[in-house]
Amino acid sequence: MPFTEVKGINTYYEEYGDPKNSKLVLFIHGLGDSSATWRDIPEALSKYFHTINIDLVAIVTTGDMSILSMIKEEIVVLAMVSERGFLSILLY
């Protein structure tokens, strides 16, 4: 299982496709779920996109769904994306 340290937080993620592909699809699970929510979808789309499936660490490991915890998760997600050279994110 791949982990990376982002802003001092050990973060689980799965990454598929060519990292040089400028089209990134970021998979973020809902509250109370995990990256397993997306199962095989990130890998299947990796033919066309660079995909990252990330676990929201505090929520998954501690169940902490406070505003402070969610802000930390947002910082981790944005840092992980910017470390890979993506400067903006469009969420649907």
C-alpha positions in Angstrom: 0.0 0.0 0.0 1.6 3.3 -1.1 1.8 6.0 1.5 3.3 9.5 1.3 3.9 12.1 3.9 2.0 15.3 3.0 2.2 18.3 5.4 3.4 15.9 8.1 0.5 13.5 7.7 1.1 9.9 6.5 -1.4 9.6 3.6 -2.6 6.5 1.8 -3.1 6.9 -2.0 -3.2 5.0 -5.2 -1.9 6.5 -8.4 -2.5 5.3 -12.0 -1.7 6.5 -15.5 1.0 8.7 -16.8 2.0 11.4 -14.2 2.9 13.6 -17.2 -0.7 13.5 -18.4 -2.1 17.0 -17.8 -5.6 15.6 -17.3 -5.9 14.6 -13.6 -8.9 12.9 -12.0 -8.8 13.0 -8.3 -11.0 10.5 -6.4 -12.1 11.6 -2.9 -14.4 9.4 -0.9 -17.3 10.6 1.2 -17.4 11.0 4.9 -17.3 7.6 6.7 -15.9 5.8 3.6 -12.5 5.0 2.3 -10.6 4.9 -1.0 -12.1 1.5 -1.5 -15.3 3.3 -2.5 -13.8 3.8 -6.0 -12.3 0.3 -6.3 -11.3 -0.3 -9.9 -12.5 2.9 -11.4 -9.2 4.9 -11.1 -7.2 2.2 -12.8 -9.7 1.8 -15.6 -9.7 5.5 -16.4 -5.9 5.6 -16.3 -5.8 4.9 -20.0 -7.1 8.4 -20.6 -6.2 10.3 -17.4 -3.7 10.5 -14.6 -5.7 9.3 -11.6 -5.2 9.6 -7.9 -7.4 7.9 -5.3 -6.7 9.3 -1.8 -7.8 8.3 1.7 -8.9 11.2 4.0 -6.7 10.0 6.8 -8.2 11.6 9.9 -11.7 10.6 8.9 -10.8 7.0 8.1 -8.5 6.3 11.0 -10.1 8.3 13.8 -13.7 9.0 12.6 -13.1 12.7 13.4 -15.4 14.7 11.1 -15.0 18.0 12.8 -14.5 21.2 10.8 -10.8 21.3 11.9 -10.3 17.8 10.7 -11.9 18.5 7.3 -9.7 21.6 6.9 -6.6 19.5 7.5 -7.8 17.0 4.9 -8.3 19.9 2.4 -4.8 21.1 3.0 -3.4 17.5 2.5 -5.4 17.1 -0.8 -4.3 20.4 -2.2 -0.7 19.9 -1.2 -0.6 16.4 -2.8 -2.0 17.8 -6.0 0.3 20.8 -6.1 3.3 18.6 -5.4 2.5 16.9 -8.7 2.5 20.2 -10.6 -1.3 20.7 -10.9 -2.0 24.3 -10.0 -5.8 24.2 -10.1 -8.6 21.8 -9.4 -12.1 21.8 -10.8 -14.6 19.9 -8.6 -18.0 18.7 -9.8 
